[in-house]
Amino acid sequence: MPGIKDAKSVLVIGATAGIGRALALAIHNLETKPTVIVSGRRQERLDEIATQGERIRTARVDLNTHHDNLKAFVEDILSNYPDLDTILLSSGIQHIFDFKKPETIDFKVLEAELNTNYLSIIKTIILFLPHFLKRSSEGKPSFIIPITSALASAPKPDVPNYCATKAALHSFDISLRAQLKGTNVHVLEIFPPLVESELHDHQGTTPALSKHWMPLDEYTKHTLEGLIRGDPDVTAGFSVGVFEKWEKGKREQVEQATFPSK
Ligand SMILES: NC(=O)c1ccc[n+]([C@@H]2O[C@H](COP(=O)([O-])OP(=O)(O)OC[C@H]3O[C@@H](n4cnc5c(N)ncnc54)[C@H](OP(=O)(O)O)[C@@H]3O)[C@@H](O)[C@H]2O)c1
């Protein structure tokens, strides 16, 4: 199966911390020696990661922006890296909302979470698709690697909007993969369990969650193996059982049932 071992030029958005940073470094260190472009909002973090490997390049972006800016970002990446064959979308945010105190719910935060975790991700994928489809027509493989969550299938009620954004992205991934079937553009969805990262720091929940999370090194090693094999759904730890229970067979059924609407 085509997998990350076939990638030569990889853009990782959300590479300044956590899962994205760890995967960016692990992919950079593959024997196949791909170039890895790391991206995110914090320039000082990007500068630091660039010191970690000779083929690491940086490209600052805030994905929570107008689509004209996303378009300019994608054009800039493709003009600097015309052989780009992989995008790994790790950018994400998470917020707690309490429906027993609806007056505390800030609609701007709701929107930012939806835009960052879903709309900006699918817009970025759509903007890169012409390039990947052109590569496909030339017989070259490309990889789209979104990160969802086990919470896409089994919601955690205190982060309801986050779970909904991940469920939306997961559903989008299934349709995207079904539509791209038969092309050389491969969708490998990463479906993580709770993993050591900075995601929960601003909520003050890290001390409690850290008792249950999968250590980042262990998670990265396991996930890299799945990406090398080209698994369409890359699960680990707790998310293996969630996937088995709620998702098993869904993708295959959608792909078989797909028929043209007109
Ligand atoms: N850790 C978990 O338990 C877990 C479980 C399931 C799924 N996930 C998912 O895994 C992905 C990585 O999360 P993580 O746990 O590694 O969290 P993290 O340590 O907080 O990293 C999140 C990354 O997203 C970037 N980011 C956030 N907003 C952005 C924006 N507007 N534009 C560009 N980049 C942005 C951050 O960089 P800047 O702040 O520099 O922009 C950072 O690099 C997320 O999609 C998350 O939902 C995590």
The ligand as a MOL file (V3000), in Angstrom:
LIG
                    3D

  0  0  0     0  0            999 V3000
M  V30 BEGIN CTAB
M  V30 COUNTS 48 52 0 0 0
M  V30 BEGIN ATOM
M  V30 1 N -3.7980 15.3310 22.3150 0
M  V30 2 C -4.9160 14.6350 22.2600 0
M  V30 3 O -5.3480 14.0060 23.2270 0
M  V30 4 C -5.6610 14.5460 20.9630 0
M  V30 5 C -6.6070 13.5260 20.8270 0
M  V30 6 C -7.3120 13.4260 19.6300 0
M  V30 7 C -7.0680 14.3200 18.6100 0
M  V30 8 N -6.1430 15.3150 18.7750 0 CHG=1
M  V30 9 C -5.9260 16.2220 17.6540 0
M  V30 10 O -4.5790 16.1580 17.2860 0
M  V30 11 C -4.1990 17.3950 16.6670 0
M  V30 12 C -2.9370 17.9090 17.3450 0
M  V30 13 O -3.2810 18.2960 18.6730 0
M  V30 14 P -2.2660 18.2200 19.8880 0
M  V30 15 O -2.8910 17.3830 20.9050 0
M  V30 16 O -0.9030 17.9200 19.4110 0 CHG=-1
M  V30 17 O -2.3880 19.7270 20.4300 0
M  V30 18 P -1.3060 20.8920 20.6610 0
M  V30 19 O -0.1120 20.3710 21.3620 0
M  V30 20 O -2.0850 21.9800 21.3260 0
M  V30 21 O -0.9290 21.3320 19.1610 0
M  V30 22 C -1.8740 21.9570 18.3570 0
M  V30 23 C -1.1880 22.5560 17.1550 0
M  V30 24 O -2.1730 23.2450 16.3740 0
M  V30 25 C -1.6350 24.4940 15.9760 0
M  V30 26 N -2.7160 25.4440 15.7240 0
M  V30 27 C -3.7640 25.7580 16.5220 0
M  V30 28 N -4.5040 26.7230 15.9590 0
M  V30 29 C -3.9370 27.0050 14.7530 0
M  V30 30 C -4.2330 27.9050 13.7160 0
M  V30 31 N -5.2850 28.7620 13.7880 0
M  V30 32 N -3.4450 27.9420 12.6270 0
M  V30 33 C -2.3710 27.1080 12.5380 0
M  V30 34 N -2.0220 26.2240 13.4950 0
M  V30 35 C -2.8060 26.1880 14.5990 0
M  V30 36 C -0.7440 24.8950 17.1510 0
M  V30 37 O 0.2550 25.7870 16.7520 0
M  V30 38 P 0.2850 27.3760 16.9930 0
M  V30 39 O -0.3540 27.6230 18.3380 0
M  V30 40 O 1.7330 27.7140 16.9220 0
M  V30 41 O -0.4950 27.9250 15.8630 0
M  V30 42 C -0.1150 23.5620 17.4990 0
M  V30 43 O 1.0070 23.3370 16.6840 0
M  V30 44 C -5.4060 18.3310 16.8360 0
M  V30 45 O -6.1480 18.3230 15.6480 0
M  V30 46 C -6.1930 17.6790 17.9530 0
M  V30 47 O -7.5500 17.9970 17.8860 0
M  V30 48 C -5.4410 15.4390 19.9210 0
M  V30 END ATOM
M  V30 BEGIN BOND
M  V30 1 1 1 2
M  V30 2 2 2 3
M  V30 3 1 2 4
M  V30 4 1 4 5
M  V30 5 2 4 48
M  V30 6 2 5 6
M  V30 7 1 6 7
M  V30 8 2 7 8
M  V30 9 1 8 9
M  V30 10 1 8 48
M  V30 11 1 9 10
M  V30 12 1 9 46
M  V30 13 1 10 11
M  V30 14 1 11 12
M  V30 15 1 11 44
M  V30 16 1 12 13
M  V30 17 1 13 14
M  V30 18 2 14 15
M  V30 19 1 14 16
M  V30 20 1 14 17
M  V30 21 1 17 18
M  V30 22 2 18 19
M  V30 23 1 18 20
M  V30 24 1 18 21
M  V30 25 1 21 22
M  V30 26 1 22 23
M  V30 27 1 23 24
M  V30 28 1 23 42
M  V30 29 1 24 25
M  V30 30 1 25 26
M  V30 31 1 25 36
M  V30 32 1 26 27
M  V30 33 1 26 35
M  V30 34 2 27 28
M  V30 35 1 28 29
M  V30 36 1 29 30
M  V30 37 2 29 35
M  V30 38 1 30 31
M  V30 39 2 30 32
M  V30 40 1 32 33
M  V30 41 2 33 34
M  V30 42 1 34 35
M  V30 43 1 36 37
M  V30 44 1 36 42
M  V30 45 1 37 38
M  V30 46 2 38 39
M  V30 47 1 38 40
M  V30 48 1 38 41
M  V30 49 1 42 43
M  V30 50 1 44 45
M  V30 51 1 44 46
M  V30 52 1 46 47
M  V30 END BOND
M  V30 END CTAB
M  END
